[in-house]
Amino acid sequence: MSQDRRGRSVTVAAVGHRAIRATHHKTLELTADAAITPRATCVAGVSAVFDAETLGQLRGTVTYELTVGDRTWAGGTAMINPGHAVADRFVIRRSRHADAETLAVEATGAAADLPRELVAALAEPGQPVAVTITERRSPPPVVILAPAEPAGRLGLLWRNAAATVDVDAGRPARGHPPAARPGSPEVELALAIEQGGIVRTAWSTPPDLLGPAAVTRLHALTAAGARLACPADPVVGALLAAGLPPAPALHLGRVTGRRLGQPDLQQLVSLTPCPVVLSAGAEEAVDVARSLRVLVPRRTCWIDDAALDVGLALAPFDAVAELPHRWSDGPDENDADRWFVVGPAQGGSRAVDLDAVVLHLRDAAVPGRQIADALRPLGLRRNEIYRIIGIGDAPDGEGAEP
């Protein structure tokens, strides 16, 4: 396997086999196995040599082509599967089904599209075969927010990061611009961002305790087009991707459009002054977006771009018409959840009468247990809920259920 670092191009070498038929209409595969049966109709080469480190650094839209001798088939385009873990085989699929062995999805060409004369050459045992995969354009940079090497493909990208940034560190001193210090971390960071590289971060506190300076620095990276991955705490990652501090915030978990249409949750979202984070299945995303626009019309909402890539990118949206086109393509069973962030209410930093919030929810017939669970992130204890509702203290103190 060879890699052209300038062009982000990876070539996987394999050989032909007498059982190759290449008649599968949905997939194309190379395998490290030395032998196959005629039932392996998607295989175009055996005894393939894979290098997970180089394949794992490919991202975004790619082209792929297959070469046998002096004949080359331009396979088409595909999207790299962000969760792939290629080891001894890789599959390129027309669909969006993305298991660990699927290198790329949404492919425009499969095994059955190979010219038949080329397939005949592939059926010659030992015939050299090469599949070359090339990024069509420089992918967006990714910032990995983790104190140590994470698991899976993020760990692979972490090991090959182009720059390391201490988000707790101060900015360069005055009089020392990055251009004057060509070997400085600031220059490495600028080059990583420009070239779509991987940036890993270092810090001295947990991500949910990052201070204003660190949040500002991370926001500068995401504003420059970087995606953000926070494997230890995706909720914190969503807030930071929106340029917001990690706390205080209310996390609603995974919701559906129907659940968000119920009065208790509607009032909670509309009355909570701090940022609200939630996720929704791909099939529910448009309905959830519409509901949020009705519930909080004056607050900034962020929505993820649903791109097939590692990390999360959020952008503010003002109307449902601005939803990414990919959202209307029809979700696949492997589609990840979509993330939403509702920004703080105007004046949200001012004191809020939480007693009034509790009474409003009570008058809307929200059970006390749900009120306590929902407002716990805002600092209200359960026995305080009892006091506000007017039914006395909780029987067993703070730990009792209302």
C-alpha positions as CSV (number, residue, x, y, z in Angstrom):
1,M,0.0,0.0,0.0
2,S,1.3,3.4,-0.9
3,Q,0.1,6.9,0.2
4,D,0.7,10.2,-1.7
5,R,0.6,12.6,1.2
6,R,0.1,15.6,-1.0
7,G,-3.0,14.1,-2.7
8,R,-4.4,12.0,0.1
9,S,-4.4,9.0,-2.2
10,V,-4.2,5.4,-1.0
11,T,-3.5,2.4,-3.2
12,V,-4.4,-1.1,-2.0
13,A,-2.6,-4.0,-3.8
14,A,-4.2,-7.4,-4.4
15,V,-4.2,-10.2,-6.9
16,G,-6.7,-12.0,-9.1
17,H,-8.4,-15.3,-8.5
18,R,-10.1,-17.9,-10.7
19,A,-13.4,-17.6,-8.7
20,I,-13.8,-13.8,-9.3
21,R,-17.1,-13.1,-11.0
22,A,-17.7,-9.5,-10.1
23,T,-21.5,-9.6,-10.6
24,H,-22.7,-7.9,-7.4
25,H,-24.7,-4.8,-8.2
26,K,-24.4,-3.1,-4.8
27,T,-20.9,-3.7,-3.4
28,L,-17.2,-3.9,-4.4
29,E,-14.8,-5.7,-2.1
30,L,-11.1,-6.5,-1.6
31,T,-10.2,-9.3,0.8
32,A,-7.0,-10.4,2.5
33,D,-8.1,-14.0,2.1
34,A,-6.0,-15.9,-0.4
35,A,-9.0,-17.9,-1.7
36,I,-12.7,-17.3,-2.3
37,T,-15.6,-19.2,-3.7
38,P,-17.8,-18.2,-6.7
39,R,-20.4,-17.1,-4.2
40,A,-18.2,-14.0,-3.3
41,T,-19.7,-12.1,-6.2
42,C,-18.6,-8.7,-5.0
43,V,-14.9,-9.5,-4.6
44,A,-12.5,-8.0,-7.2
45,G,-9.2,-9.0,-5.6
46,V,-7.7,-11.4,-3.0
47,S,-4.6,-11.5,-0.8
48,A,-5.0,-7.7,-0.4
49,V,-2.6,-5.9,1.9
50,F,-4.3,-3.3,4.1
51,D,-2.7,-0.5,6.2
52,A,-5.3,0.8,8.6
53,E,-3.2,3.8,9.5
54,T,-3.4,5.2,5.9
55,L,-6.9,4.1,5.1
56,G,-8.1,5.5,8.3
57,Q,-6.9,9.0,7.5
58,L,-9.1,9.2,4.4
59,R,-12.2,11.3,4.9
60,G,-15.0,12.9,3.0
61,T,-15.8,12.4,-0.6
62,V,-13.4,10.1,-2.5
63,T,-13.0,8.7,-6.0
64,Y,-11.9,5.1,-6.5
65,E,-10.5,3.3,-9.5
66,L,-9.4,-0.3,-10.1
67,T,-6.4,-1.1,-12.3
68,V,-5.4,-4.5,-13.8
69,G,-2.2,-4.4,-15.9
70,D,-2.6,-1.4,-18.2
71,R,-6.4,-1.2,-17.9
72,T,-8.1,1.1,-15.4
73,W,-11.8,1.3,-14.5
74,A,-12.9,4.6,-13.0
75,G,-15.3,3.3,-10.3
76,G,-16.9,6.6,-9.3
77,T,-17.3,8.5,-6.1
78,A,-18.2,7.5,-2.5
79,M,-18.2,8.8,1.0
80,I,-15.8,7.5,3.6
81,N,-17.6,5.7,6.5
82,P,-16.6,7.6,9.6
83,G,-16.9,4.5,11.8
84,H,-15.0,2.0,9.7
85,A,-12.4,-0.3,11.2
86,V,-10.9,-2.0,8.2
87,A,-8.6,-4.9,9.1
88,D,-8.7,-7.8,6.6
89,R,-11.2,-6.7,4.0
90,F,-12.9,-3.6,2.9
91,V,-16.3,-3.0,1.1
92,I,-17.4,-0.1,-0.9
93,R,-21.3,0.1,-0.9
94,R,-24.0,1.9,-2.9
95,S,-26.1,2.0,0.2
96,R,-25.5,3.9,3.4
97,H,-25.2,0.7,5.4
98,A,-22.0,1.3,7.5
99,D,-20.6,-1.6,9.4
100,A,-17.0,-1.8,10.6
101,E,-15.8,-3.4,7.3
102,T,-17.4,-0.8,5.1
103,L,-14.8,1.7,4.0
104,A,-17.1,3.9,1.9
105,V,-20.8,4.3,1.3
106,E,-23.1,6.0,-1.3
107,A,-20.9,4.7,-4.1
108,T,-21.7,5.3,-7.7
109,G,-20.2,2.0,-9.0
110,A,-20.1,-1.6,-7.8
111,A,-18.5,-4.9,-8.9
112,A,-21.2,-5.5,-11.6
113,D,-20.2,-2.2,-13.3
114,L,-16.7,-3.5,-14.1
115,P,-16.1,-4.0,-17.9
116,R,-16.3,-7.8,-18.6
117,E,-12.9,-7.9,-20.3
118,L,-11.4,-6.5,-17.1
119,V,-13.3,-9.1,-15.0
120,A,-11.8,-11.8,-17.2
121,A,-8.3,-10.5,-16.3
122,L,-9.3,-10.5,-12.6
123,A,-10.0,-14.2,-12.9
124,E,-6.4,-14.9,-13.8
125,P,-4.7,-16.3,-10.7
126,G,-2.0,-14.0,-9.4
127,Q,-2.9,-11.1,-11.7
128,P,-1.8,-7.9,-10.0
129,V,-4.8,-5.7,-9.0
130,A,-4.7,-2.2,-7.5
131,V,-7.6,-0.1,-6.1
132,T,-6.7,3.6,-5.6
133,I,-8.9,5.8,-3.4
134,T,-8.3,9.5,-3.5
135,E,-10.0,12.4,-1.6
136,R,-11.7,14.8,-4.0
137,R,-11.0,17.8,-1.9
138,S,-9.3,18.6,1.4
139,P,-11.7,17.6,4.2
140,P,-12.6,19.9,7.0
141,P,-10.3,19.8,10.0
142,V,-11.3,17.8,13.1
143,V,-10.6,18.8,16.7
144,I,-10.4,15.8,19.0
145,L,-11.2,16.8,22.6
146,A,-9.8,14.0,24.7
147,P,-7.2,13.7,27.5
148,A,-5.7,10.6,26.0
149,E,-6.0,8.4,22.9
150,P,-9.6,7.5,22.4
151,A,-10.8,4.1,21.0
152,G,-11.6,3.2,17.5
153,R,-11.0,5.4,14.4
154,L,-10.8,8.6,16.5
155,G,-7.8,7.0,18.2
156,L,-6.1,6.4,14.8
157,L,-6.7,10.0,13.9
158,W,-5.5,11.1,17.3
159,R,-2.2,9.3,16.7
160,N,-1.7,11.0,13.4
161,A,-2.7,14.5,14.5
162,A,-1.1,17.4,12.7
163,A,-1.1,19.7,15.7
164,T,-1.6,19.6,19.4
165,V,-3.3,22.6,21.2
166,D,-3.4,23.3,24.9
167,V,-6.8,24.9,25.1
168,D,-6.0,26.2,28.6
169,A,-2.9,28.0,27.5
170,G,-2.9,31.7,26.8
171,R,-2.5,33.2,23.4
172,P,1.0,34.2,22.0
173,A,2.5,37.2,23.7
174,R,2.2,40.6,22.0
175,G,5.0,41.3,19.6
176,H,5.4,37.6,18.7
177,P,2.9,36.9,15.9
178,P,2.8,33.3,14.6
179,A,4.5,34.4,11.3
180,A,7.6,35.4,13.3
181,R,7.9,32.0,14.9
182,P,7.6,29.4,12.0
183,G,8.0,26.4,14.4
184,S,5.4,27.5,16.9
185,P,2.3,25.6,17.8
186,E,0.2,28.4,16.4
187,V,1.7,28.0,13.0
188,E,1.2,24.2,13.1
189,L,-2.4,24.8,14.1
190,A,-2.9,27.2,11.2
191,L,-1.5,24.7,8.8
192,A,-3.6,21.9,10.2
193,I,-6.8,24.0,9.8
194,E,-5.8,25.1,6.3
195,Q,-5.0,21.5,5.2
196,G,-8.0,19.8,6.8
197,G,-5.8,18.1,9.4
198,I,-6.5,16.6,12.8
199,V,-5.9,18.7,15.9
200,R,-5.8,17.1,19.3
201,T,-6.2,19.1,22.4
202,A,-4.7,19.1,25.9
203,W,-6.1,20.6,29.0
204,S,-5.7,20.5,32.8
205,T,-9.4,20.2,33.7
206,P,-12.3,17.9,32.5
207,P,-14.1,19.3,29.4
208,D,-17.2,20.1,31.4
209,L,-15.2,22.5,33.5
210,L,-13.4,24.3,30.7
211,G,-13.1,28.0,31.4
212,P,-14.1,31.0,29.2
213,A,-10.6,31.2,27.6
214,A,-10.6,27.6,26.5
215,V,-14.2,27.8,25.2
216,T,-13.2,30.9,23.2
217,R,-10.2,29.1,21.7
218,L,-12.3,26.1,20.8
219,H,-14.9,28.3,19.3
220,A,-12.3,30.0,17.1
221,L,-11.4,26.5,15.7
222,T,-15.0,25.6,15.0
223,A,-15.6,29.0,13.5
224,A,-12.7,28.3,11.2
225,G,-14.5,25.3,9.9
226,A,-13.3,22.5,12.2
227,R,-15.5,19.7,13.3
228,L,-15.3,18.8,17.0
229,A,-15.2,15.3,18.5
230,C,-15.6,14.9,22.3
231,P,-15.9,11.1,22.8
232,A,-16.1,11.2,26.6
233,D,-19.1,13.5,26.7
234,P,-21.0,14.2,23.4
235,V,-23.3,16.6,25.2
236,V,-20.4,18.8,26.1
237,G,-19.1,18.4,22.6
238,A,-22.3,19.7,21.2
239,L,-22.3,22.8,23.4
240,L,-18.7,23.5,22.5
241,A,-19.3,23.0,18.8
242,A,-22.0,25.7,19.1
243,G,-19.5,28.0,20.8
244,L,-21.2,27.8,24.2
245,P,-19.7,27.0,27.6
246,P,-20.3,23.4,28.8
247,A,-22.3,24.5,31.8
248,P,-24.9,25.3,32.8
249,A,-27.1,23.5,30.4
250,L,-30.1,21.2,30.3
251,H,-29.8,17.9,28.5
252,L,-33.1,16.4,27.4
253,G,-31.6,13.2,26.0
254,R,-33.0,11.6,22.8
255,V,-36.5,12.9,21.9
256,T,-39.0,12.3,19.2
257,G,-41.2,14.9,17.4
258,R,-44.2,13.6,19.3
259,R,-42.5,13.8,22.7
260,L,-41.4,17.4,22.0
261,G,-45.1,18.2,21.1
262,Q,-46.2,17.3,24.6
263,P,-47.0,20.3,27.0
264,D,-44.6,19.4,29.8
265,L,-41.5,19.2,27.5
266,Q,-42.6,22.2,25.5
267,Q,-42.8,24.4,28.6
268,L,-39.5,23.1,29.9
269,V,-37.7,24.0,26.7
270,S,-39.4,27.4,26.3
271,L,-39.0,28.4,30.0
272,T,-35.5,27.1,30.7
273,P,-33.1,30.1,30.2
274,C,-29.9,28.2,29.9
275,P,-28.9,26.3,26.7
276,V,-30.8,23.1,26.0
277,V,-29.2,20.1,24.3
278,L,-31.1,17.2,22.7
279,S,-30.7,14.6,20.0
280,A,-33.2,12.9,17.7
281,G,-33.2,9.9,15.4
282,A,-32.6,10.8,11.7
283,E,-36.2,10.0,10.9
284,E,-37.4,12.5,13.5
285,A,-35.0,15.3,12.8
286,V,-37.1,17.5,10.6
287,D,-40.1,17.3,12.9
288,V,-38.0,18.2,15.9
289,A,-36.5,21.1,14.0
290,R,-39.9,22.4,13.2
291,S,-41.0,22.1,16.8
292,L,-38.0,24.0,18.1
293,R,-38.6,26.9,15.7
294,V,-42.2,27.2,17.1
295,L,-41.2,26.8,20.7
296,V,-38.2,29.2,20.8
297,P,-38.6,31.5,17.9
298,R,-36.4,34.2,19.4
299,R,-33.5,32.0,20.5
300,T,-30.6,30.8,18.3
301,C,-30.8,27.1,17.6
302,W,-27.9,25.1,16.2
303,I,-28.4,21.9,14.2
304,D,-25.8,19.4,13.0
305,D,-24.9,19.1,9.4
306,A,-25.5,15.3,9.3
307,A,-22.3,14.9,7.2
308,L,-20.8,11.5,7.0
309,D,-17.6,12.4,8.9
310,V,-16.0,12.1,12.3
311,G,-16.8,14.8,14.7
312,L,-19.7,17.2,14.9
313,A,-20.3,20.5,13.1
314,L,-23.2,22.7,14.1
315,A,-24.6,25.8,12.4
316,P,-27.4,28.1,13.5
317,F,-30.6,27.7,11.5
318,D,-33.4,30.2,11.1
319,A,-36.0,28.2,9.1
320,V,-36.7,24.6,8.3
321,A,-35.9,25.4,4.7
322,E,-32.3,25.7,5.7
323,L,-32.0,22.1,6.8
324,P,-29.2,20.3,4.9
325,H,-30.5,18.5,1.8
326,R,-29.1,15.2,3.1
327,W,-31.8,15.2,5.7
328,S,-34.5,14.7,3.1
329,D,-32.7,11.8,1.3
330,G,-34.4,9.3,3.6
331,P,-32.6,7.9,6.7
332,D,-30.7,4.7,6.6
333,E,-30.9,2.2,9.5
334,N,-27.3,3.1,10.3
335,D,-27.8,6.9,10.4
336,A,-26.5,8.5,13.6
337,D,-28.7,10.7,15.7
338,R,-28.9,14.4,14.9
339,W,-27.8,16.9,17.6
340,F,-29.7,20.1,18.4
341,V,-28.6,23.0,20.7
342,V,-31.0,25.7,21.8
343,G,-29.0,28.8,22.8
344,P,-29.6,30.7,26.1
345,A,-32.5,33.0,26.4
346,Q,-31.8,36.7,26.0
347,G,-30.8,37.9,29.4
348,G,-30.3,34.3,30.5
349,S,-27.4,35.3,32.7
350,R,-29.8,37.3,34.9
351,A,-31.5,35.7,37.9
352,V,-34.5,33.6,37.1
353,D,-37.5,33.0,39.4
354,L,-37.4,29.2,39.4
355,D,-40.4,29.1,41.8
356,A,-42.5,30.6,39.0
357,V,-41.2,28.0,36.6
358,V,-42.2,25.2,39.1
359,L,-45.7,26.6,39.6
360,H,-46.2,27.1,35.9
361,L,-45.3,23.4,35.3
362,R,-47.6,22.4,38.2
363,D,-50.5,24.3,36.7
364,A,-49.9,22.5,33.4
365,A,-50.5,19.2,35.3
366,V,-46.8,18.1,35.0
367,P,-46.2,15.4,37.7
368,G,-43.9,16.5,40.6
369,R,-41.5,13.7,39.9
370,Q,-41.0,14.9,36.3
371,I,-40.6,18.5,37.5
372,A,-37.9,17.5,39.9
373,D,-36.0,15.4,37.3
374,A,-36.2,18.1,34.7
375,L,-35.1,21.0,37.0
376,R,-32.4,19.1,38.9
377,P,-29.6,20.5,36.5
378,L,-30.7,24.0,37.5
379,G,-30.0,23.3,41.2
380,L,-33.5,22.7,42.6
381,R,-33.7,19.9,45.2
382,R,-36.7,17.6,45.5
383,N,-37.8,18.9,48.9
384,E,-37.7,22.4,47.5
385,I,-40.1,21.2,44.7
386,Y,-42.5,20.1,47.5
387,R,-42.2,23.4,49.3
388,I,-42.9,25.4,46.1
389,I,-45.8,23.1,45.1
390,G,-47.2,23.6,48.6
391,I,-47.4,20.0,49.9
392,G,-44.8,20.1,52.6
393,D,-41.3,18.6,52.7
394,A,-40.5,15.3,51.0
395,P,-41.0,12.4,53.5
396,D,-37.4,11.2,53.4
397,G,-35.7,14.5,52.9
398,E,-33.8,15.5,49.7
399,G,-33.6,11.9,48.4
400,A,-37.4,11.2,48.5
401,E,-39.4,11.1,45.3
402,P,-42.2,13.7,45.0
